Amino acid sequence: MPLKNRFAELQEEISEWRQDFHAHPEILFETHRTSKIVEQKLKSFGCDNVIFGLGRTGVVGIIHGRENTKDSVIGLRADMDALPIEETTGLSYSSNIKGAMHACGHDGHTAMLLGAAKYLAETRNFDGTAVVIFQPAEEGGGGGREMCEDGLMDRFGIQEVYGMHNWPDLEIGKFAIRAGPFFAASDFFEITINGLGGHAAKPQITVDPTIVGSHIVIALQSIVSRNADPIDQIVVSVTSFETSSNAFNVIPQTVLLKGTVRTLSDETRDLAEKRLLEIAAKTGDVFGADVKPIYTRGYPVMVNSFDQTNFAASVAKSVSGNCEEAPLVMGGEDFSFMANERPGAYILIGNGDSAPVHNPYYNFNDEAISVGCSWWAEIIEKRMPLS
């Protein structure tokens, strides 16, 4: 494995960083402690410049290679934020923040990119500039979008960008990737239904929003089964059905539905939004209820560029000897904002036989550290080789 010896030497140190991040999780943009530690470490590594505050609490480190004959600049991105989950692992370094947990492995992503940055700043065996990007608020906050809006790509002249995510049930030491659409666009909706509440024994003088809501829930499934092309990937899920009353003998005045729509193309995304708004409003008309649907677009489709994907896969094979084709993922990923601005590739790294992400028993597997660090470093050294 390239760089195996150096990262074997750093393994214990990087694991300690990772476990410290795990014990002190921070949510969305509130990564103040994590960001400050990242900033301090990048400075101690000898990065040529360290910038704090892009995307509110994001951190960027600049590392120049021994040469710069082609003005090449490559960005490497890791996410730093945790999730609002109560940890149940019982680990010695379990979260000491109630209601917050690194249940998606961002502690590992941050530690691995720090390890790679330390190595790159030590050796500088490349021709160009490496930009290491530490992003807050991946878990629903759009930190990637905010860093881009703060000028991330243009300010540092980034030409390509690469990201990585751990993947439970993929063997340690293995990678998986696919070109083209990879992670889905993630949109959200709220549908407020105002009827006419009353006594449950006299439904005939009410406009029952529970009935209206139930019809909307069922009708929304027709977007997938009867509107979208059967070969397109789309998920429409109603995840919350709240009534304004929970009494046995009261027909409520109001119902609130919430849910999410996941798609892998702009055309299907447009169709889903249009049909959801139509179905909600017109079902209300049929029953005489006032229905107000709100559709909010979240992360766009995360698309891997073909050239960068092929390169990332070749590096993965050189590091581990294995890189398989990844499945389509209907979850969202805000690396999509960076990949929309520059050609890029996002790869999965094995986390072994672990609990799934976003689970209170999940834990990042430290055995993946040397593999992940090596991939980061090889991306830089092979894409911008010394002459």
N, C-alpha and C positions, 0 to 999 in steps of 0.2 A: 504494500500500500504506500503511495507517495506520502512523504512527510510523516510516516508512522512513528519514527523514532522521536522526533521533536514533540509531537502531540502526546506520545506516551509519557514523555517527561513532564508535560504540562497537565496531564490527566487529573491528578489529584487537586491541583490548584484550580482548574476550571470547574471541577465538580463542587469544590467548596463555594465558588461564586454562585453556581447554579442553585445549590441548596440554600444559600443565604437569600437569594431572590425568592426561592420557593417559600421560605419562612416569613417573608415580608411582602405579600402580594399587594398590588395596587391596581385599582380599577380605572378603565377608560383613560382620561387625560391626567388623572391624579398620580402619575408615576414619578412623583417628586424625588423620593429616596432612590428609586432605581435609576432614574435619569442622572441624578447627581453622581452616583457610583460609576455609572458608565462614563460620564464626562471625566471624572477623576482618573479612571483607569486608562482611558485613551490618551490623556495628557501624560500619564506616567510611562506609557509605552513609547512615547516620543513621536506621536502623530504630528504632522506638520501644521495642522490647524484643527481645532475642535470647536464646534459651534453648538450652543445650547439654545433651545427655544423655537426651532422650526416646528410648526404644527403644535404650538403651545409648549409641550414638554419633550419634543423630539430632540435627539442628539445626532450630530453628524461629525465623523472624523475623516480627515484628508491624509492620505499616505502616498507620497510620491515615490516612484520607483527609481532605480539607479539611473535610468535613462528616460528621456521623454522625446523620442524622435518623431513620433506620429501623433502626438497630442491625443492619445486614447484615454478615455475616462470610463470606468465601469463602476456601477453602484451595486452594493450588496446590502440587502435589507433584512432586518430581524424585528419582530414585534416584542413589546415589553409588558403589556398589560395582562391582568388576571381577570377572573370571572366572579360574579356575585354568588358563589356557591360555598356552603359550609363543608369543610374538608372532613373526611372520615377515614383517612389512611392509617392514622396512628403512627406515622413516621416520626423519628426523633427530630426532624426539621419541619414538621407540619406547620401549616399556617398559624401564625399567632395573631392574625387579624380576623376577628369574628365576622363571618359572612363573606369572606373573600378567600379565593384559592386559585393557585396556578393549576387549573384543571384542563389546560389545553397545551401545555408545554412551552409557553412563551419564555419561561425561565430558562429552559434549555436552549431555545433559539438565541436568546440574548447572550448566554454564556458561550455558546459555540462561536458566534460572530466576534465576541471579545477575544476568544482564543485565537481565531484567525487573524484578527487585527494585531494582536501582540506579535505573532509570527511574522506577518507582513512588514511591520515596522522594524523588526529586528533584521530581516534578511534583505528586503527590497529587491528581490530577484525578478524584476519585471520592468517593462518599458512603457511607462504611462502613469496614470493616477488611479488609485483605488479609493472609492468613497464608501465608507461603512455607515449605514443608516439604521438608527435605532428609533423605532416608531411607537408612539403610544396609541391607545384607543383603536386597536384592530377589532375588538369584540363589540361591534355595533356603533362605535363612535365616529368612524370615518377618519381616523388619524392619518391614513395614507393620503386621502383627499386633501386634508388641511396642510400637510407637508408640501404637497405639490402646489397648492394655491399660494403657499409662502415662497415659491420659486425654487424648490429643491432641484429640479432638473436643469433649469437654465442657469441658476446661480453657480452651480459647480460643473456645468458643462457635461453632465452625464449623458453618455451615448447608448448604453445598454444597462439593464438592471436585472438582478437575479434574486430570487427568494427561495426559502426552504421551510417545510413544515414536517414535523414528526408524524408518523402514521402507525397507530397500533395495529397489531396483527401482521404487519410487514416485518420480516425477519431483520434483526439487527445486522447492520453491514450492507443491507440492500437498499436500492433506490427504485422509485417509480416515477414516470413522467409521461405526459402526452402533449402533442402539438395541437394548436387550435383551441377552441373553447374547452375549458377544463373545469373551473368552478362556476356555479350558476350565479346569475343576477338574483339578488334577494330584495324583494319589495314587501311592503306591509300595508295592511288596510284596517280601517275602523269603520263600522257601519252602525250608526245610531238610529234606532227605530222608535219613534214616538207614536204611541197609540192612544187609547182611551181606557184607562184602568177602571176597575170596579170590583164588585163582589163576584167571587167565583161561582156563586149559584145563579148569577144572572149574566152569562156570557153574551147574550143576545143584545145587550145594551152597551157593550164594550167594543173597542177595536183592540183585539188581543195581540200585543207585539211579540209574544212568545210564538204564536202561530206564524206570524209574518217572518220572524227570525228563522224558524224551523224550515219554512219553505225556501228562504234565501240560502240557507246552509246546503240543502239538497240541490237546489238549482245551480249553485256555484260549481258543483262537481261536473256539470255538463260542459263547462269550459274545457276540461281535459278530455271528456269522453265524446263530445259532439262538435266542438269548435276548433280545437287544435288538430293539426295533422298528426295522425297516430305515430309517425316516426319522430316527431319532435319530443324533446324532454320538457315536461312541465309538471309542477306540483302546485296544487291549490289546497291549503289547509286552513280550516277555521279552528283556532286554538283556544278561543275563549268565548263563552256565551254567558253574559251577566244580565240578570233582571234587576229592576229597581226595587223589587220586593221579594222576600223569601218566605212569606207567610203561606200557610196551606190554603187559606180562603180568600186570597187577594189576587186578582189579575193585575199584573204590573202596568205601570204607565209607560215604562221605557225598557228597552233591551239594547245592550251594546255587544256587538260582535267584533272580534279581533282575529287576525290571521296573517298568513304570509303566502306569497306567490314566488315560486322559483322557476326560472327559465334559462335557456342556454342560447337564445338568439334574440336580437332586437325585435324581429318581426313577431315572434311569439310573445314577447314581453308586451308589445303594443296591443296585440290582440287580447291578451289576458286583462290588461287594464280597462280597455274599452268594454269588454263583455261584463266584467265585474261591476262596473259602474251602472251599466244598463240593467243588468239583472236585479241589482239591489233597488234601484229607483222604481222600475216598472213592477216589481213584486209588491212594493209599497202601494203603488197606484191601485193594483187589483184589490187589495184589502182595505184601502182607505186609510193607510197609515202614512205618516210623514217620515220618509227615510232619507238620511243624509250619509252617503258613503264618502270616505276620504281614502284616496290611494296615494301612498308615499313611496317613491322610488328610493331604494337603498343602494347597495353596491352593484355596479355593473357586472356583466359577464367577465370573468377573468380568462383572458386569451393568451396562450403561449405562442410567441412568434416561432416560425418553423426553423429558421437558421439557429436561433439561440437555443431552442429546444434540442436540436440535434447536437449542438456543442455541449450543452449541459449533460445530456445523456452520455456522450463520449467521455466526459470528465468523470462522471459517476462510475462508468465501467473501468476506467483506469484506476480509480480509487478502491473500488470494492470488487470488481470483476463481474458485477451484476447491475443491470438497470432494466426493469420490465416496463411494459406499457401500463400506465395507471388507468383506473376506471374513471368515467365521468363522475363528478361530485356535485350534488345538488345543494350543498352548503355554500355560503357566500365567503368571499375572501377579498379584503380591501387592498391587497397587492394589485388588484385590478386597476386602481387609479394610476399607479405607477406604470403598469404595463400598457395602459392606454396612452401614456405620454412618450414612452420610449420602448423600442423592441426589448423583449425580456423573456425570461423563463422561470417557472416556479416548479420546484421538485419536491417529492415526498421522500423522507428518510425513515427507515424502519425503526419502530419503537419496541418491537418484540411483542410477546404475549402479555399485553397489559389491558387494564380497563380502558374503555373507550374515552375519547376526549369529552369534556363537558360532563364528566361523571365524578362524584365525590371521592371515588376510590382511585382515580387516575394518578399516575406519577410518571414524569419523564424518566427515561432509562439512561443513566449516565454512561452506559457502555456505548451509546451512540456518539459520544462527544468527539472522539478522535476521528471517526469517520466523517462527521459533519464538518469539523474544522478543516480536515484535509480537502474536502470538496470545495469549501469556500476559497481556500488558499490556491488550489489548483485552477479554479475559474480565473483568478487573476493572473497567475503565472503562465498558463497555457494560452489565454486569450491575448495577453500582452507580453509575449516572450522577449527576452533580451536578444539582441542581434549577435 
